[in-house]
Amino acid sequence: MDYASSTPLTREVRRAMRRALSAYGNPSAPHEEGRRAKKLIEDARAAIARALTVRPETVYFTGSGTESNGMAIFGFIEALVERGATYSDLHIVVSEFEHPSVLEPIAYFIKKGVAVSYVRPTEDGIITPEAVHAEIKPETVFVSVVSVQSELGQIQPLKDISRIVEKIQGARTQKNQHRVPECPLPILHTDASQGLMYVDVSPERLGVDMASYDAQKIGGPKGVGVLYKHSRVPLVPLIRGGSQERKLRAGTENVVGIVGMAVAFVGAEQGRKERSARVSAVREYMRALLQKIVPDVEVNGGMKHRIANNLHVSVPASDGDYLAVLMDREGVSVSPRSACIASGTSSKAVSLLGKSEEAARGTLRFTFSPHVSKRDVRRAVRALARARRIIDTKK
């Protein structure tokens, strides 16, 4: 029950990756083995582009969702600097709900002199378009809002946010616009690593200029991701030394991983509506069961705009890390927070909702498999109840 952290490979992905293992050639080599490997990459790029309803040339392969976020942020800001901007000329708007792979690169640019405005969520966990609009200035060049918040599972109103950004782009009043005449400012980026199996987070539907994806969240392999980049957005490479990925990411490509990721993207798109309906029904069953068996457990964030496979709770007078360890002993895998946030810390996401330190410390994130059953839920709730009793007896 920790599918937001990572997922097992689907059967179709495993089959495709096994077949791709025989393509040992370097995709940049001119001989038959190299051409075969190159064709696998380009076929995968085309399949992902179809799944996202974009052109293949806008799809770039990376090593993870984290790298995709870094490529978008570092690549664009440094492209402006290469064109004559100073860091102090630039302003970024970002939600406080972002994954560390977005927040930490932006913190790096703060040290360089870039101004940053953070947008706080509502008590329900939503970044509103109005709040984003209020922070955009003439100096703003980059806006980043997550598609699905990684801890609480809140689906953010990206399309409405994009309409606001598009109006500002259309006005062409941004101070740095002359640096990138081909690309209206500010650009809009989203971390879309979570959610692809349950909601449509394609760039066209969201209305974004750049979007980051991670294969391991959708039944694909670890160590491979995607950055969608609109053709008009300039980037400079993070990794130099080769012509791969149209000179934006040097290094021999992970052919087997890319092939597996493409199959995962196609699988995530297929049956999404039915999958979401079934899993959300099981999630609601769990919510009702928790209220019956562990009645003082509190759900964090609103339910109306929550992704189907997420249930995030706070357990009063408990430590989320300890609860997760006790449940793991019973064979139930849960996480107290995002896997990329250090253990022993309270949930920043819950604190941002205005909740107490106790609530932020005692969090558990349940994120379900597409095949989750009510039997799985009953087992998890019983394990939580037993873990809670162990904690209570030690007080």
C-alpha positions as CSV (number, residue, x, y, z in Angstrom):
1,M,0.0,0.0,0.0
2,D,2.8,2.3,-0.9
3,Y,2.3,2.6,-4.7
4,A,3.1,6.4,-4.7
5,S,6.7,5.5,-3.8
6,S,7.1,2.9,-6.5
7,T,5.3,0.1,-8.3
8,P,6.2,-3.4,-9.4
9,L,6.7,-4.0,-13.1
10,T,3.6,-5.0,-15.0
11,R,3.6,-8.3,-16.8
12,E,3.6,-6.5,-20.2
13,V,6.5,-4.3,-19.1
14,R,8.6,-7.3,-18.0
15,R,8.0,-9.0,-21.3
16,A,9.0,-6.0,-23.4
17,M,12.2,-5.4,-21.3
18,R,13.2,-9.1,-21.6
19,R,12.9,-8.8,-25.4
20,A,14.8,-5.5,-25.5
21,L,17.8,-7.1,-23.6
22,S,19.0,-8.6,-26.8
23,A,19.4,-5.2,-28.4
24,Y,23.0,-4.7,-27.1
25,G,24.2,-2.2,-29.7
26,N,24.9,1.5,-28.9
27,P,22.1,3.5,-30.3
28,S,24.5,6.1,-31.6
29,A,26.5,3.6,-33.6
30,P,26.0,3.4,-37.4
31,H,26.0,-0.4,-37.7
32,E,23.0,-2.8,-37.7
33,E,23.1,-3.5,-33.9
34,G,23.2,0.3,-33.2
35,R,20.3,0.9,-35.6
36,R,18.2,-1.7,-34.0
37,A,18.7,-0.2,-30.5
38,K,18.0,3.3,-32.0
39,K,14.8,2.1,-33.5
40,L,13.6,0.7,-30.1
41,I,14.2,4.1,-28.6
42,E,12.4,6.0,-31.3
43,D,9.5,3.6,-31.3
44,A,9.2,4.0,-27.6
45,R,9.3,7.8,-28.0
46,A,6.5,7.6,-30.5
47,A,4.4,5.4,-28.2
48,I,4.8,7.8,-25.3
49,A,4.0,10.8,-27.5
50,R,0.8,9.1,-28.6
51,A,-0.2,8.3,-25.0
52,L,0.4,12.0,-24.0
53,T,-1.1,13.4,-27.3
54,V,2.1,15.3,-28.2
55,R,4.7,15.2,-31.0
56,P,7.6,12.7,-30.6
57,E,10.2,15.5,-30.9
58,T,8.9,17.1,-27.7
59,V,9.6,13.9,-25.6
60,Y,13.0,13.7,-23.9
61,F,14.2,10.7,-21.9
62,T,15.9,11.2,-18.5
63,G,17.0,9.1,-15.6
64,S,14.0,9.8,-13.3
65,G,11.2,12.2,-12.5
66,T,13.7,14.0,-10.3
67,E,16.0,14.5,-13.2
68,S,13.1,15.7,-15.4
69,N,12.3,18.4,-12.9
70,G,15.9,19.4,-12.6
71,M,16.3,19.5,-16.4
72,A,13.2,21.8,-16.7
73,I,14.2,24.2,-13.9
74,F,18.0,24.4,-14.4
75,G,17.8,24.1,-18.1
76,F,15.4,27.0,-18.5
77,I,16.8,29.4,-16.0
78,E,20.4,28.9,-17.3
79,A,19.1,29.4,-20.8
80,L,17.9,32.9,-19.9
81,V,21.3,33.6,-18.2
82,E,23.1,32.5,-21.3
83,R,21.0,35.0,-23.2
84,G,22.1,37.9,-21.0
85,A,19.8,37.9,-18.0
86,T,21.2,38.1,-14.5
87,Y,19.8,36.0,-11.8
88,S,18.5,39.0,-10.0
89,D,16.4,39.8,-13.2
90,L,14.4,36.7,-12.7
91,H,11.4,35.7,-10.6
92,I,9.8,32.2,-10.1
93,V,6.4,31.3,-8.7
94,V,6.1,27.8,-7.2
95,S,3.6,26.1,-4.9
96,E,4.7,25.1,-1.4
97,F,3.3,21.6,-2.2
98,E,6.1,20.6,-4.5
99,H,8.3,17.6,-4.3
100,P,11.9,18.2,-3.1
101,S,13.1,17.7,-6.6
102,V,11.4,21.0,-7.5
103,L,11.9,22.9,-4.3
104,E,15.6,22.2,-3.9
105,P,16.7,23.4,-7.4
106,I,14.7,26.5,-6.8
107,A,16.4,27.0,-3.4
108,Y,19.7,26.8,-5.2
109,F,18.6,29.6,-7.5
110,I,17.5,31.7,-4.5
111,K,21.2,31.6,-3.4
112,K,22.1,32.8,-6.9
113,G,19.8,35.9,-6.6
114,V,16.6,34.7,-8.2
115,A,13.5,36.0,-6.5
116,V,10.9,33.3,-5.6
117,S,7.3,33.5,-4.4
118,Y,5.7,30.5,-2.8
119,V,2.0,29.8,-3.1
120,R,0.3,28.2,-0.1
121,P,-2.5,25.6,-0.5
122,T,-6.0,25.9,1.0
123,E,-7.1,23.8,4.0
124,D,-8.4,21.2,1.5
125,G,-5.0,21.0,-0.2
126,I,-5.6,23.0,-3.4
127,I,-3.4,25.5,-5.0
128,T,-5.9,28.0,-6.4
129,P,-5.5,29.8,-9.7
130,E,-6.2,33.1,-7.9
131,A,-3.4,32.5,-5.5
132,V,-1.0,31.8,-8.3
133,H,-2.1,34.9,-10.2
134,A,-1.5,37.1,-7.2
135,E,2.2,36.1,-7.1
136,I,3.0,36.6,-10.8
137,K,5.0,39.8,-11.5
138,P,6.5,41.4,-14.6
139,E,9.8,39.7,-13.7
140,T,8.2,36.2,-13.5
141,V,9.7,33.8,-16.0
142,F,8.8,30.4,-14.5
143,V,5.7,29.0,-12.8
144,S,5.6,25.4,-11.3
145,V,2.6,23.7,-9.8
146,V,2.4,20.0,-9.2
147,S,-0.4,18.0,-11.0
148,V,-1.1,15.6,-8.1
149,Q,0.4,16.3,-4.7
150,S,2.6,13.4,-3.9
151,E,1.6,13.0,-0.2
152,L,-2.0,14.0,0.1
153,G,-3.0,13.1,-3.5
154,Q,-4.8,16.3,-4.2
155,I,-5.4,16.9,-8.0
156,Q,-4.5,20.5,-8.7
157,P,-6.5,22.7,-11.1
158,L,-3.7,23.0,-13.6
159,K,-6.0,23.8,-16.6
160,D,-7.4,26.8,-14.7
161,I,-4.0,27.9,-13.7
162,S,-2.8,27.6,-17.3
163,R,-5.5,29.9,-18.5
164,I,-4.3,32.6,-16.2
165,V,-0.7,32.1,-17.3
166,E,-1.8,32.1,-21.0
167,K,-3.4,35.5,-20.6
168,I,-0.2,36.9,-19.1
169,Q,1.8,35.2,-21.9
170,G,-0.5,36.8,-24.5
171,A,0.0,40.3,-23.1
172,R,3.8,40.1,-23.8
173,T,4.4,42.5,-20.9
174,Q,7.1,40.4,-19.1
175,K,10.4,42.2,-18.6
176,N,12.5,39.4,-19.8
177,Q,10.4,38.6,-22.9
178,H,13.1,40.1,-25.2
179,R,15.5,37.3,-24.1
180,V,13.2,34.6,-25.5
181,P,11.1,36.2,-28.3
182,E,10.1,32.7,-29.4
183,C,8.7,31.7,-26.0
184,P,6.0,33.7,-24.3
185,L,6.7,34.3,-20.6
186,P,6.2,33.0,-18.0
187,I,6.3,29.4,-18.9
188,L,4.3,26.8,-16.9
189,H,5.8,23.6,-15.7
190,T,4.3,20.7,-13.8
191,D,5.6,17.7,-11.9
192,A,3.2,15.0,-13.3
193,S,5.1,12.1,-11.8
194,Q,2.1,11.0,-9.7
195,G,-1.4,10.4,-11.2
196,L,-1.0,9.1,-14.7
197,M,-2.7,5.8,-13.9
198,Y,-5.8,7.5,-12.6
199,V,-6.1,10.9,-14.2
200,D,-5.2,12.5,-17.5
201,V,-2.1,14.5,-16.9
202,S,-1.1,15.0,-20.5
203,P,0.4,18.3,-21.4
204,E,-2.4,19.4,-23.7
205,R,-5.1,18.7,-21.1
206,L,-3.2,20.5,-18.4
207,G,-2.1,23.4,-20.7
208,V,1.6,23.3,-19.6
209,D,4.8,24.2,-21.4
210,M,6.8,21.4,-19.7
211,A,5.8,18.3,-17.7
212,S,7.9,15.7,-15.8
213,Y,7.0,12.0,-15.6
214,D,8.5,9.0,-13.8
215,A,8.2,5.4,-15.1
216,Q,8.4,3.7,-11.7
217,K,5.1,5.3,-10.6
218,I,3.1,3.5,-13.4
219,G,4.4,0.0,-13.4
220,G,7.6,0.8,-15.3
221,P,11.2,0.4,-14.3
222,K,13.2,2.6,-12.0
223,G,15.9,4.9,-13.3
224,V,14.1,6.3,-16.3
225,G,11.8,9.3,-16.8
226,V,10.4,11.7,-19.4
227,L,10.4,15.5,-19.8
228,Y,7.9,16.9,-22.1
229,K,9.1,20.2,-23.5
230,H,7.2,22.5,-25.9
231,S,9.4,23.1,-29.0
232,R,9.5,26.8,-28.3
233,V,11.0,26.5,-24.8
234,P,14.8,26.9,-24.7
235,L,16.8,24.7,-22.5
236,V,20.5,24.2,-21.9
237,P,21.8,20.7,-21.1
238,L,22.5,19.5,-17.5
239,I,24.8,16.8,-18.9
240,R,27.2,17.6,-21.7
241,G,29.4,15.4,-23.8
242,G,27.3,13.9,-26.4
243,S,24.5,14.5,-29.0
244,Q,21.9,12.2,-27.4
245,E,18.4,13.5,-26.8
246,R,18.9,16.3,-29.3
247,K,22.0,17.5,-27.3
248,L,20.0,18.0,-24.1
249,R,21.1,14.9,-22.3
250,A,24.5,13.4,-23.2
251,G,25.2,9.7,-22.5
252,T,24.2,6.4,-24.0
253,E,20.5,5.8,-23.6
254,N,19.0,3.2,-21.2
255,V,17.4,1.2,-24.1
256,V,15.8,-1.5,-21.9
257,G,14.4,1.0,-19.5
258,I,13.0,3.3,-22.2
259,V,11.3,0.3,-23.9
260,G,9.7,-0.7,-20.5
261,M,8.6,2.8,-19.8
262,A,6.8,3.1,-23.1
263,V,4.8,0.0,-22.4
264,A,3.9,1.4,-19.0
265,F,2.7,4.7,-20.4
266,V,0.4,2.9,-22.8
267,G,-0.9,0.6,-20.0
268,A,-1.5,3.6,-17.8
269,E,-3.7,5.2,-20.4
270,Q,-5.8,2.1,-21.1
271,G,-8.7,1.5,-18.8
272,R,-8.0,4.6,-16.7
273,K,-11.6,5.5,-16.0
274,E,-12.6,2.0,-14.9
275,R,-9.5,1.6,-12.8
276,S,-10.1,4.9,-11.1
277,A,-13.7,4.1,-10.3
278,R,-12.9,0.6,-8.9
279,V,-9.9,1.7,-6.7
280,S,-11.7,4.8,-5.4
281,A,-14.6,2.5,-4.3
282,V,-12.2,0.4,-2.3
283,R,-10.6,3.5,-0.9
284,E,-13.9,4.7,0.4
285,Y,-14.5,1.3,2.0
286,M,-11.2,1.7,3.8
287,R,-12.2,5.2,5.0
288,A,-15.4,3.9,6.5
289,L,-13.6,0.9,8.1
290,L,-11.1,3.2,9.7
291,Q,-13.8,5.4,11.2
292,K,-15.3,2.2,12.7
293,I,-12.1,0.5,14.0
294,V,-9.8,3.4,14.6
295,P,-12.3,6.3,15.0
296,D,-9.8,9.0,16.1
297,V,-7.8,8.7,12.8
298,E,-8.2,11.9,10.8
299,V,-8.1,12.2,7.0
300,N,-5.8,15.0,5.8
301,G,-7.0,17.2,2.9
302,G,-10.4,17.2,1.1
303,M,-11.8,14.2,-0.6
304,K,-13.4,15.9,-3.6
305,H,-10.3,16.4,-5.7
306,R,-8.2,13.5,-4.4
307,I,-6.6,10.9,-6.7
308,A,-8.4,7.5,-6.5
309,N,-5.7,5.5,-4.9
310,N,-4.7,7.8,-2.0
311,L,-5.8,8.0,1.6
312,H,-3.7,10.1,3.8
313,V,-4.4,10.1,7.6
314,S,-3.0,11.4,10.9
315,V,-3.1,9.1,13.9
316,P,-3.2,11.2,17.1
317,A,-0.4,10.8,19.7
318,S,1.6,8.6,17.4
319,D,4.7,8.7,15.3
320,G,4.2,7.9,11.7
321,D,7.7,6.4,11.2
322,Y,7.1,4.0,14.1
323,L,3.6,3.1,12.9
324,A,5.0,2.3,9.5
325,V,7.7,0.0,11.1
326,L,5.1,-1.8,13.2
327,M,2.8,-2.3,10.1
328,D,5.8,-3.5,8.0
329,R,6.4,-6.3,10.6
330,E,2.9,-7.5,9.7
331,G,3.5,-7.4,6.0
332,V,1.7,-4.2,5.3
333,S,3.8,-1.6,3.4
334,V,2.9,2.0,4.0
335,S,4.8,5.3,4.1
336,P,4.6,8.1,6.6
337,R,5.4,10.7,3.9
338,S,6.9,11.0,0.4
339,A,9.8,8.5,0.0
340,C,12.2,11.4,-0.9
341,I,11.7,13.1,2.5
342,A,14.0,12.1,5.3
343,S,12.7,9.9,8.2
344,G,12.2,11.4,11.6
345,T,10.6,14.5,10.2
346,S,7.0,15.7,10.3
347,S,4.8,16.1,7.2
348,K,5.3,19.6,5.8
349,A,2.2,19.0,3.6
350,V,0.0,18.5,6.6
351,S,1.5,21.5,8.3
352,L,0.6,23.6,5.3
353,L,-3.0,22.6,5.7
354,G,-2.9,24.5,9.1
355,K,-2.9,21.4,11.2
356,S,-1.0,20.8,14.5
357,E,2.5,19.4,14.9
358,E,1.0,16.3,16.4
359,A,-1.1,15.7,13.3
360,A,2.0,16.4,11.0
361,R,4.1,13.9,13.0
362,G,1.6,11.0,13.1
363,T,0.9,10.7,9.4
364,L,0.4,7.6,7.2
365,R,0.0,7.6,3.4
366,F,-1.9,4.7,2.0
367,T,-1.6,4.5,-1.8
368,F,-3.2,1.5,-3.4
369,S,-2.3,-1.0,-6.1
370,P,-4.6,-1.0,-9.2
371,H,-5.6,-4.5,-8.0
372,V,-6.3,-3.6,-4.3
373,S,-9.1,-5.6,-2.7
374,K,-11.4,-5.1,0.3
375,R,-9.5,-8.0,1.9
376,D,-6.3,-6.0,1.5
377,V,-7.9,-3.1,3.2
378,R,-9.2,-5.1,6.1
379,R,-5.7,-6.5,6.7
380,A,-4.2,-3.0,6.6
381,V,-6.7,-1.5,9.0
382,R,-6.3,-4.4,11.5
383,A,-2.5,-3.9,11.3
384,L,-2.9,-0.2,12.0
385,A,-5.2,-0.9,14.9
386,R,-2.7,-3.4,16.4
387,A,0.2,-0.9,15.9
388,R,-1.8,1.8,17.6
389,R,-2.4,-0.5,20.6
390,I,1.3,-1.2,20.9
391,I,2.0,2.5,21.0
392,D,-0.7,3.1,23.6
393,T,0.6,0.4,25.9
394,K,4.1,1.9,25.9
395,K,3.0,5.4,27.0
